[in-house]
Amino acid sequence: MPGFPRGCAAIALAGLAACLDIPPYRPCGDGDRDCDGWPAVGVNPMASDCDDDNVLVNPGAEDDPGTTAIEDCFGGPVGAGLAPVVPVTAGWQVGELTLEFASASGMPSGLRFGNAEILAGNPDACVRDERMAGISLYPAFGVDHASLQAGTASAVRGGPALAATQVSWAQDVPMATTGFGCDVATRVTGTIDFTIQPSGRVVRRDRVTVSAGVAACAGCADTDGNPPIFTSYLTFSPELERYQVEPAVTSTVFPVAGTAADLPAPSAPVVGCVSGATAASPSVGLAWRFPTPSAGMRARTTGDTRVNHAMVVDWVNGGALAAGTYELITALAVEREGVIDCSVALRTAMAEFARPPTLTPTSFVAERGTYRYTGDEGVGIMITADQGVAGGAVLEVPNASERGVTVWRGSGAAFTRLRRGQDYLLQLEADRTAVIYLPALVVGTAIVVSGPGGEPPP
C-alpha cells in the first residue's frame, strides 16, 4: 500500500524534498494526534486514547479501541498473550525453551526444554566424539561447549519478536603429519549465528572458512594422519534414541555405540526428527538447508564411555578439504506432546522452514528463518499469505516509519487492527526495520504494517 503520509501529499507533490514533522504538525487531525487511526472522539475520548498527548510514544501501537467499555491502553497483553523471546543469563528464553552460551568458545553450553537437557556430550579433551553443538575437523580439533578455543558470543538482536547471538572463533592448525596437525598449516575461522523465534524455533547458521586446503590430518584419536572429516553436528541426550530424516517416514533407533548410520547426501532441504523411546520424552524437530553441498549425513552414536546421539552433516568425509567457506543452516524446535515421534504440528513447522510457504511480496531469509518484505516502500505496506503458515511467521519490513507502526489483518476491504502483545510481537531495529512475529497466517490473509497515514479503513 504505497502512499504519502496524511498531510504530506500536497507538500511532496509541490516538489519539496521532505515533510517537516514539527509542532503543531498533526496530519491526522487534532483529535487523533498519534495517527493511530482512532481519533479521540466518540468511543475514544481524549483522556482514554492513551498516546495522543505523548510525543515520546506516538503513534501508540498499544491502545485498543475495540474495548469500548474500559478503553484499554494496555502496556501488556490482555489475557494469555504471546510468549516473547527474553534475555536470561548468558542466553535467551522463550516459553519452556532456554538456550545458553556460557562457554569459553562461545558455542552453546545448554539447550533445555523445561527441566530436560536436550543437548549433551562427553567433556573429555579428545575430538573422537561429537559434543553438544559444534564443528569438527576430525581428527585435528573440534569446537563446542567444552573446547578450549577462545571465542565470543555477542547478542545482535534483542527480542521480543526475534533474538540472535553470533558466535565467533578461530583455530590455527599447524603442519604436522603425526600427533596434532595437518599436511598443510591452515586456519579455521567460524561465524555461527543462532536466531531464536517466539515459536520456539532456533535457526543455526554456520559459516566456517578454511584458509588453506588439507589432504590429511592427525589428532588425539588418530595420531597417524588420515583424510579429514569436516562436519557440523548436534548431539542429543541419551534418552533421545530414535531418529528419522526424509524421505523416511518412520523413526529408527540410533546405531550401537561408536558407530554411525550413513544417510544420503541431500541436494534439497530436508526435515527430520529425534525422539525418545516413550511418549514422556521430548521430541526435537529438525530441518537442514545446504548452501554448501554436503558429502552426506550420519546418525551417529558416540563412544562407549558416555553414549549420546548425534545428527551429523559432513562437508567432507575422507577426502581432501579445499580452502574456502562452508555453510550450513539448521533449524530445530522442541515439544513434549505425549507422542513417541514428532507430532504433525512439529513436523509441519519444520517443513515450513525447509519449504517455506509463499508470502507476497517477500523473500525467505533462510539464515534467520524470516520473511523480508520486498515490495514498494510506503507509509503502509501489505503482505498476503498465498499459502497458510501454521508454525509462526516472522516478518521483516525495512524502512518502517520512525513514528512507529500498527499492524492490521484482513481480507478484501475489511481489516481489523491487531493488538500488540496479544496478536503479534513487534521490535524496531536501529536500521528502522520492523520485525513482527505472527503465530499463524491463514491462506488468503493480508497483513498491513502501517505508519501514521497508511492505515487501512477499520
C-alpha positions as CSV (number, residue, x, y, z in Angstrom):
1,M,0.0,0.0,0.0
2,P,2.4,2.7,-1.1
3,G,1.4,6.2,-0.3
4,F,2.3,9.5,1.3
5,P,1.7,10.3,4.9
6,R,-1.6,12.2,5.5
7,G,-1.0,15.9,5.3
8,C,2.3,15.4,3.4
9,A,1.0,14.6,-0.1
10,A,0.4,18.1,-1.2
11,I,3.8,19.2,0.0
12,A,5.5,16.3,-1.7
13,L,3.7,17.0,-4.9
14,A,4.8,20.6,-4.7
15,G,8.4,19.3,-5.1
16,L,9.7,19.7,-1.5
17,A,12.2,17.0,-0.5
18,A,11.0,16.4,3.0
19,C,7.9,16.8,5.2
20,L,8.9,18.5,8.4
21,D,7.3,17.0,11.5
22,I,7.3,19.9,13.9
23,P,4.5,21.2,16.2
24,P,1.7,21.8,15.5
25,Y,2.0,19.2,12.7
26,R,-1.0,16.9,13.1
27,P,-1.6,15.2,9.8
28,C,-4.4,13.1,11.2
29,G,-6.3,16.0,12.8
30,D,-6.3,17.5,16.2
31,G,-8.4,14.6,17.7
32,D,-6.0,11.9,16.5
33,R,-2.7,13.3,17.3
34,D,-0.9,9.9,17.4
35,C,-2.2,9.0,13.9
36,D,-3.2,5.5,15.1
37,G,-6.4,5.7,13.1
38,W,-8.6,6.1,16.2
39,P,-9.5,9.8,16.8
40,A,-10.2,10.9,20.3
41,V,-13.9,11.3,19.7
42,G,-17.0,9.2,20.4
43,V,-15.9,6.0,22.0
44,N,-12.3,7.2,22.0
45,P,-12.4,10.2,24.3
46,M,-9.2,12.3,24.6
47,A,-8.5,11.1,28.1
48,S,-8.6,7.4,27.0
49,D,-7.0,7.4,23.6
50,C,-3.9,6.9,25.6
51,D,-1.0,8.1,23.4
52,D,-2.5,11.1,21.7
53,D,-0.7,13.5,24.1
54,N,2.5,11.5,24.5
55,V,5.1,12.7,21.9
56,L,7.6,10.0,23.1
57,V,5.5,7.0,22.0
58,N,3.5,8.3,19.1
59,P,1.8,6.8,17.1
60,G,1.0,4.5,20.0
61,A,0.6,0.9,18.8
62,E,-0.8,-0.4,22.1
63,D,-4.2,1.3,22.7
64,D,-7.1,-1.0,21.9
65,P,-10.2,0.9,20.8
66,G,-12.1,-2.4,20.4
67,T,-12.8,-2.5,24.1
68,T,-15.2,0.4,24.4
69,A,-16.2,-0.2,28.0
70,I,-12.8,0.4,29.5
71,E,-10.8,1.8,26.5
72,D,-7.7,-0.4,27.1
73,C,-4.5,1.4,26.8
74,F,-2.7,-1.8,27.6
75,G,1.0,-1.8,28.2
76,G,0.9,-5.6,28.2
77,P,-1.3,-8.3,26.7
78,V,-4.9,-8.8,27.8
79,G,-5.4,-12.4,28.9
80,A,-3.0,-15.0,27.7
81,G,-0.6,-13.1,25.5
82,L,2.2,-14.3,23.2
83,A,5.4,-15.5,24.8
84,P,8.3,-13.2,23.8
85,V,11.9,-14.1,23.4
86,V,13.6,-12.6,26.5
87,P,17.2,-12.4,27.7
88,V,18.4,-14.6,30.5
89,T,21.9,-15.2,32.0
90,A,24.2,-16.0,29.1
91,G,21.4,-16.6,26.6
92,W,17.7,-16.5,25.7
93,Q,14.4,-18.0,26.8
94,V,11.0,-18.3,25.1
95,G,8.3,-20.4,26.8
96,E,9.9,-23.6,28.2
97,L,13.0,-23.3,25.9
98,T,16.3,-21.9,27.1
99,L,19.4,-21.6,25.0
100,E,22.7,-20.6,26.8
101,F,26.2,-19.7,25.6
102,A,28.3,-19.9,28.8
103,S,31.4,-21.5,27.3
104,A,35.0,-20.4,26.5
105,S,34.4,-20.8,22.8
106,G,31.0,-19.1,22.8
107,M,29.3,-22.2,21.5
108,P,26.0,-23.3,23.2
109,S,26.5,-24.7,26.7
110,G,22.9,-25.8,27.2
111,L,19.6,-26.2,25.5
112,R,16.8,-27.0,27.9
113,F,13.1,-27.6,27.5
114,G,11.6,-27.3,30.9
115,N,13.9,-29.3,33.1
116,A,15.1,-31.6,30.3
117,E,18.6,-31.2,28.8
118,I,18.3,-31.6,25.0
119,L,21.9,-31.4,24.0
120,A,24.7,-33.5,25.6
121,G,28.3,-34.6,25.1
122,N,31.3,-36.3,26.6
123,P,33.5,-33.4,28.0
124,D,36.9,-35.1,27.5
125,A,39.6,-33.4,25.6
126,C,39.7,-35.6,22.5
127,V,37.6,-34.9,19.4
128,R,36.7,-38.5,18.6
129,D,33.1,-37.8,19.6
130,E,30.6,-35.1,18.8
131,R,29.6,-33.0,21.7
132,M,26.6,-30.6,22.1
133,A,26.5,-28.2,19.1
134,G,29.8,-28.0,17.3
135,I,32.1,-28.0,14.3
136,S,34.9,-30.6,13.9
137,L,37.9,-31.0,11.6
138,Y,38.4,-34.6,12.6
139,P,40.8,-35.8,14.0
140,A,42.7,-32.5,14.5
141,F,40.2,-30.4,16.5
142,G,36.6,-29.6,17.3
143,V,34.9,-26.5,18.6
144,D,32.0,-27.0,21.1
145,H,31.0,-26.1,24.7
146,A,33.9,-28.0,26.2
147,S,36.7,-27.0,23.8
148,L,39.4,-24.5,24.8
149,Q,39.4,-22.2,21.8
150,A,38.7,-18.7,22.9
151,G,35.6,-17.3,21.2
152,T,32.9,-14.7,21.7
153,A,29.1,-14.9,21.9
154,S,27.5,-11.5,21.1
155,A,23.8,-10.6,21.2
156,V,22.9,-9.0,17.9
157,R,19.1,-8.9,18.1
158,G,17.3,-8.5,21.4
159,G,13.7,-9.7,21.1
160,P,10.9,-9.9,21.7
161,A,10.0,-10.8,18.1
162,L,13.4,-12.1,17.2
163,A,16.6,-12.6,19.2
164,A,20.1,-13.7,17.9
165,T,23.5,-14.4,19.2
166,Q,26.6,-14.5,16.9
167,V,29.4,-16.8,17.9
168,S,32.9,-16.2,16.5
169,W,36.1,-18.2,17.0
170,A,39.3,-19.2,15.2
171,Q,41.7,-22.2,15.4
172,D,45.2,-22.4,13.9
173,V,46.2,-25.9,12.8
174,P,49.9,-26.5,12.4
175,M,51.6,-28.5,9.7
176,A,52.2,-32.0,11.1
177,T,51.9,-35.5,9.7
178,T,51.7,-37.1,13.1
179,G,50.5,-36.0,16.6
180,F,48.4,-32.9,16.0
181,G,48.1,-31.0,12.7
182,C,47.5,-31.4,9.0
183,D,49.8,-31.9,6.0
184,V,49.4,-28.1,5.4
185,A,49.1,-25.4,8.1
186,T,45.7,-23.9,8.0
187,R,43.4,-21.6,9.9
188,V,39.8,-22.4,10.5
189,T,37.5,-19.5,11.3
190,G,33.9,-19.9,12.4
191,T,31.0,-17.4,12.5
192,I,27.9,-19.2,13.9
193,D,24.6,-17.4,14.2
194,F,21.8,-18.6,16.5
195,T,18.4,-17.0,15.9
196,I,15.5,-17.6,18.3
197,Q,11.9,-17.0,17.4
198,P,8.8,-16.8,19.7
199,S,7.5,-20.0,18.1
200,G,10.5,-21.8,19.8
201,R,12.3,-22.3,16.5
202,V,16.1,-22.0,16.7
203,V,17.9,-21.3,13.5
204,R,21.7,-22.0,13.4
205,R,23.7,-20.7,10.5
206,D,27.3,-22.0,10.1
207,R,29.9,-20.1,8.1
208,V,33.3,-21.8,8.5
209,T,36.3,-20.6,6.5
210,V,39.4,-22.8,5.8
211,S,42.4,-20.7,4.8
212,A,44.4,-23.5,3.2
213,G,43.3,-26.8,1.8
214,V,44.5,-30.0,3.5
215,A,44.6,-33.7,2.5
216,A,45.4,-35.4,5.8
217,C,45.2,-34.6,9.5
218,A,46.2,-36.2,12.8
219,G,44.9,-35.7,16.3
220,C,44.4,-37.4,19.6
221,A,42.1,-40.0,18.3
222,D,44.2,-40.7,15.1
223,T,47.9,-39.8,15.5
224,D,49.0,-41.4,12.2
225,G,47.1,-38.9,9.9
226,N,44.3,-39.7,7.5
227,P,42.0,-37.8,5.1
228,P,39.9,-35.4,7.2
229,I,36.3,-35.4,8.1
230,F,34.9,-31.8,8.3
231,T,31.5,-31.7,10.0
232,S,28.7,-29.7,11.7
233,Y,26.6,-31.5,14.2
234,L,24.1,-31.5,17.0
235,T,24.5,-34.1,19.8
236,F,21.4,-35.1,21.9
237,S,21.0,-36.6,25.3
238,P,20.9,-40.4,25.7
239,E,17.1,-40.7,26.1
240,L,16.6,-39.2,22.6
241,E,17.5,-42.6,21.0
242,R,15.4,-42.5,17.8
243,Y,15.8,-40.6,14.5
244,Q,14.1,-40.0,11.2
245,V,15.2,-38.0,8.2
246,E,13.3,-37.6,4.9
247,P,12.5,-39.5,2.8
248,A,12.0,-41.9,5.7
249,V,8.5,-41.6,7.2
250,T,9.1,-43.6,10.4
251,S,11.9,-43.4,13.0
252,T,14.6,-45.9,13.8
253,V,16.9,-46.5,16.7
254,F,20.4,-44.9,16.6
255,P,23.2,-47.4,15.9
256,V,25.3,-49.0,18.6
257,A,27.9,-47.0,20.5
258,G,30.9,-45.8,18.4
259,T,29.2,-46.4,15.0
260,A,27.1,-44.4,12.5
261,A,24.4,-45.0,10.0
262,D,25.1,-43.2,6.7
263,L,22.3,-41.2,5.2
264,P,22.0,-39.9,1.7
265,A,23.7,-36.6,0.7
266,P,20.7,-34.4,0.2
267,S,20.7,-31.7,-2.5
268,A,17.4,-30.0,-1.3
269,P,16.3,-29.0,2.2
270,V,15.2,-32.0,4.4
271,V,13.2,-32.4,7.6
272,G,13.9,-34.8,10.4
273,C,13.0,-35.8,14.0
274,V,14.9,-37.0,17.1
275,S,12.8,-38.5,19.8
276,G,12.8,-40.9,22.8
277,A,11.6,-44.4,23.3
278,T,8.5,-43.3,25.2
279,A,5.9,-40.6,24.9
280,A,7.3,-39.0,28.1
281,S,10.5,-37.9,26.3
282,P,10.7,-34.6,24.4
283,S,10.9,-34.6,20.7
284,V,13.1,-32.4,18.5
285,G,12.0,-31.4,15.1
286,L,14.9,-30.6,12.7
287,A,15.4,-29.1,9.2
288,W,18.5,-28.6,7.2
289,R,19.3,-26.3,4.3
290,F,22.5,-26.7,2.3
291,P,24.1,-23.5,0.9
292,T,27.3,-25.6,0.5
293,P,26.7,-29.1,-0.9
294,S,27.2,-31.8,1.7
295,A,29.1,-35.1,1.3
296,G,26.4,-36.8,3.3
297,M,24.6,-37.1,6.7
298,R,25.1,-39.5,9.5
299,A,23.1,-40.6,12.5
300,R,25.9,-41.4,15.0
301,T,26.1,-42.8,18.5
302,T,29.1,-41.6,20.4
303,G,31.8,-43.6,22.2
304,D,31.4,-46.3,24.8
305,T,32.2,-44.3,27.9
306,R,29.2,-41.9,27.5
307,V,26.6,-42.7,24.9
308,N,24.9,-39.8,23.2
309,H,23.3,-39.4,19.8
310,A,24.4,-37.0,17.1
311,M,23.0,-35.9,13.8
312,V,26.0,-35.0,11.7
313,V,26.3,-33.2,8.3
314,D,29.6,-33.8,6.5
315,W,31.1,-31.2,4.3
316,V,34.0,-33.5,3.6
317,N,34.3,-37.2,4.7
318,G,37.5,-39.0,3.9
319,G,38.7,-36.7,1.0
320,A,40.7,-33.6,0.5
321,L,39.4,-30.4,2.2
322,A,39.7,-27.4,-0.1
323,A,40.2,-23.8,1.1
324,G,37.0,-21.8,1.1
325,T,33.9,-21.0,3.2
326,Y,31.5,-23.8,4.1
327,E,27.9,-23.0,5.1
328,L,25.0,-24.9,6.6
329,I,21.7,-23.8,8.1
330,T,20.0,-26.0,10.7
331,A,16.6,-25.3,12.4
332,L,15.2,-27.1,15.4
333,A,12.2,-26.9,17.7
334,V,11.3,-28.9,20.8
335,E,8.0,-30.3,22.1
336,R,6.6,-32.7,24.7
337,E,3.3,-33.7,23.3
338,G,2.9,-37.3,24.6
339,V,3.9,-38.9,21.3
340,I,6.9,-41.1,20.5
341,D,7.8,-39.4,17.2
342,C,7.4,-35.7,16.4
343,S,3.8,-34.5,16.2
344,V,2.2,-33.4,13.0
345,A,2.4,-29.8,14.2
346,L,6.1,-30.0,14.8
347,R,6.8,-31.7,11.5
348,T,4.7,-29.0,9.8
349,A,6.7,-26.2,11.5
350,M,10.0,-27.8,10.3
351,A,8.7,-28.4,6.8
352,E,7.7,-24.7,6.6
353,F,11.4,-23.8,7.3
354,A,12.6,-26.3,4.7
355,R,10.0,-25.4,2.1
356,P,8.6,-22.0,3.2
357,P,5.0,-21.0,2.3
358,T,4.7,-18.1,-0.2
359,L,4.0,-14.7,1.3
360,T,3.8,-11.9,-1.4
361,P,5.8,-9.8,-1.8
362,T,8.6,-11.3,0.4
363,S,11.7,-13.3,0.2
364,F,12.5,-16.0,2.7
365,V,15.7,-15.3,4.6
366,A,16.9,-18.8,5.5
367,E,19.7,-17.8,7.8
368,R,17.1,-16.2,10.2
369,G,14.0,-18.1,9.2
370,T,12.2,-14.8,8.4
371,Y,10.2,-13.3,5.6
372,R,11.6,-9.9,4.4
373,Y,9.3,-7.5,2.6
374,T,10.5,-6.8,-1.0
375,G,7.7,-4.7,-2.4
376,D,7.4,-1.0,-3.0
377,E,8.1,1.2,0.1
378,G,5.2,3.2,1.5
379,V,3.7,4.5,4.7
380,G,1.6,1.3,4.7
381,I,2.6,-2.0,3.1
382,M,0.6,-5.2,2.6
383,I,1.8,-8.8,2.7
384,T,-0.5,-11.5,1.5
385,A,-0.4,-15.2,2.5
386,D,-0.7,-17.1,-0.7
387,Q,-0.2,-20.2,1.4
388,G,-1.0,-20.7,5.1
389,V,1.6,-20.6,7.8
390,A,0.9,-22.8,10.8
391,G,4.3,-22.7,12.7
392,G,4.7,-18.9,13.1
393,A,5.9,-16.2,10.8
394,V,8.5,-13.5,11.5
395,L,8.1,-10.6,9.0
396,E,10.9,-8.0,8.4
397,V,9.7,-4.7,7.0
398,P,12.5,-2.3,6.1
399,N,12.3,1.5,6.4
400,A,9.4,1.5,8.8
401,S,8.0,4.8,9.9
402,E,10.2,6.5,12.5
403,R,6.9,7.4,14.2
404,G,6.1,3.7,14.8
405,V,3.8,1.2,13.2
406,T,0.4,-0.5,13.7
407,V,-0.4,-4.0,12.4
408,W,-3.7,-5.0,10.7
409,R,-5.2,-8.2,9.4
410,G,-7.9,-8.7,6.9
411,S,-9.1,-9.8,3.5
412,G,-10.6,-7.7,0.8
413,A,-11.6,-4.3,2.2
414,A,-12.2,-5.4,5.8
415,F,-9.3,-5.0,8.2
416,T,-9.0,-5.4,12.0
417,R,-6.3,-3.8,14.0
418,L,-4.2,-6.3,15.9
419,R,-3.2,-5.9,19.5
420,R,0.5,-5.8,20.2
421,G,1.5,-8.5,22.8
422,Q,-1.7,-10.5,22.2
423,D,-1.9,-10.9,18.4
424,Y,1.6,-10.1,17.4
425,L,5.0,-9.2,18.8
426,L,7.0,-6.2,17.5
427,Q,10.5,-4.8,17.7
428,L,12.0,-1.9,15.8
429,E,15.7,-2.4,14.8
430,A,18.2,0.5,14.7
431,D,18.1,0.5,10.9
432,R,14.3,1.1,11.1
433,T,13.4,-2.5,10.2
434,A,10.1,-3.5,11.8
435,V,10.3,-7.1,13.0
436,I,6.8,-8.6,13.5
437,Y,6.0,-12.1,14.8
438,L,2.6,-13.6,14.0
439,P,1.7,-17.1,15.4
440,A,-0.1,-18.2,12.3
441,L,-1.4,-16.9,8.9
442,V,-4.5,-18.3,7.2
443,V,-4.2,-18.7,3.4
444,G,-5.6,-15.6,1.7
445,T,-5.0,-13.3,4.7
446,A,-3.5,-9.9,4.2
447,I,-1.3,-8.2,6.8
448,V,-0.9,-4.4,6.7
449,V,2.1,-2.8,8.5
450,S,1.4,0.9,8.7
451,G,3.0,4.1,9.8
452,P,0.8,7.1,10.5
453,G,-1.4,7.8,7.5
454,G,-1.1,4.4,5.9
455,E,-3.7,2.6,7.9
456,P,-6.5,0.7,6.1
457,P,-10.1,1.6,6.9
458,P,-11.2,-0.2,10.1
